[in-house]
């Protein structure tokens, strides 16, 4: 792809952002009600869809088709324009779409992919009270009854479940099999009888996480993705593809937050609010900012590299784990440094725009929220084990004796 083509694409996206991104969205989304947040997110997703920017990583026949280079330009410009994030549809556009595109039947793809572009919302029913990082220990059961599965159990930390139309569900269909072999992957209609959704208020005061209780919920066998008892393999393939695309956007967004951090540091020291204004201290702050900038550039290059390898089908089994580990811990380091160096002004930020991400510039809330990344989806310790064992060929850790 030529530089002139990418330059033209960049100008197109910049012009669209100037005309479309609301200048006051951060103000209106700070302190917004749940209904206002949902309405704004649906409006924003529709604007992105009409422009062809909602699902650039999807195949062209399903409404995407952007090259890796074009996607990088898109996310750079959205971040530079401080555009809202399409948070409400995150699981739909990434997790659900990756699952359907990689392993879904033609009927499942035709039913759901166009609907996702039109606003169908999905959540993910993976983690359980006793199956978080060790997800394969899940206990939710799906028992076959003719042309249905009867699902009973509990899921935890299901982001956006209160607004979801559908759920990606991992459930145990063969309790006699080894824990990774007896799991199936199901698509569950959230309007089904027997589903109880309970929001969980987190440390930021938000209730995006939910518990989901399934009480004899009937799910058609036609809603299974992949073969029965092959759900674990389906989940690994689809989440690996999803992480690459997701990280491409998040890397650009985090780079945007770094620019805010530099501005806040400048303001803090110019106003004389710094804890220590000595030359030695200012030099140390500058050195740390340089280190963070280097780490951010490494993250951006790693993200683009992974997406390119996924497209060419040359990615390795540990690539997503490396990127997830690096991003999640860099996110924490950046926000931790911001809270430390900005001092008391950072402590007074008790609200953030609901349509922002983990890099809103409300540093204390962003730091608290950053723990979402080093625990769910595979804790950092689990990621290191995957990298060591599957990537470096290190021996598996011995099981603890009882």
QUIFENVEN-V484078 format. One record per backbone hydrogen bond with DSSP energy under -0.5 kcal/mol. CO is the residue of the C=O (numbers start at 1). NH is the residue of the N-H. If there is no record, write none. Layout:
CO:NH
CO:NH
This chain:
2:6
3:7
4:8
5:9
6:10
7:11
8:12
9:13
10:14
11:15
12:16
13:17
14:18
15:19
16:20
17:21
22:25
24:28
25:29
26:30
27:30
29:31
29:32
29:354
33:37
34:38
35:39
36:40
37:41
38:42
39:43
40:44
41:45
42:46
43:47
44:48
45:49
46:50
47:51
48:52
48:53
48:54
49:52
53:56
55:58
56:65
56:66
58:65
59:62
59:64
60:63
67:71
68:72
69:73
70:74
71:75
72:76
73:77
74:78
75:79
76:80
77:81
78:83
79:82
85:87
87:90
89:93
90:94
90:95
91:96
92:97
94:98
95:99
96:100
97:101
98:102
99:103
99:104
100:104
103:226
105:109
106:110
107:111
108:112
109:113
109:114
112:116
113:117
114:118
115:120
116:119
121:165
121:166
123:125
123:168
124:126
125:170
127:156
128:131
131:128
133:135
134:137
135:138
140:172
141:152
143:150
145:148
147:221
148:145
149:151
149:219
150:143
151:217
152:141
153:214
155:212
157:159
158:161
160:163
160:164
161:164
165:190
166:123
167:169
167:188
168:125
169:171
169:186
171:173
171:184
172:142
174:177
178:181
178:182
182:173
182:174
183:231
183:232
184:171
184:186
185:225
186:169
186:188
188:167
188:190
189:192
192:195
194:215
196:213
198:211
200:209
202:205
206:202
208:160
209:200
210:158
211:198
212:155
213:196
213:215
214:153
214:216
217:151
217:219
219:149
220:223
221:224
223:187
224:226
225:185
227:230
229:183
230:234
231:235
232:236
233:237
234:238
235:239
236:240
237:241
238:242
239:243
240:244
241:245
242:246
243:247
244:248
245:249
246:249
246:250
247:251
248:252
249:253
250:254
251:255
252:256
253:257
254:258
255:259
256:260
257:261
258:262
259:263
260:264
261:265
262:266
263:267
264:268
265:269
266:270
267:271
268:273
268:274
269:272
278:282
279:283
280:284
281:285
282:286
283:287
284:288
285:289
286:290
287:291
288:292
289:293
290:294
291:295
292:296
293:297
294:298
295:299
296:300
297:301
298:302
299:303
300:304
301:305
302:306
303:307
304:308
305:309
306:310
307:311
308:312
309:314
309:315
310:313
316:319
318:322
319:323
320:324
321:325
322:326
323:327
324:328
325:329
326:330
327:331
328:332
329:333
330:334
331:335
332:336
333:337
334:338
335:339
336:340
337:341
338:342
339:343
342:345
343:346
343:347
344:348
345:348
346:349
346:364
348:350
352:31
353:356
355:85
361:363
362:366
363:367
364:368
365:369
366:370
367:371
368:371
369:372
370:373
370:374
371:375
372:376
374:380
375:378
379:383
380:384
381:385
382:386
383:387
384:388
385:389
386:390
386:391
387:391
387:392
388:394
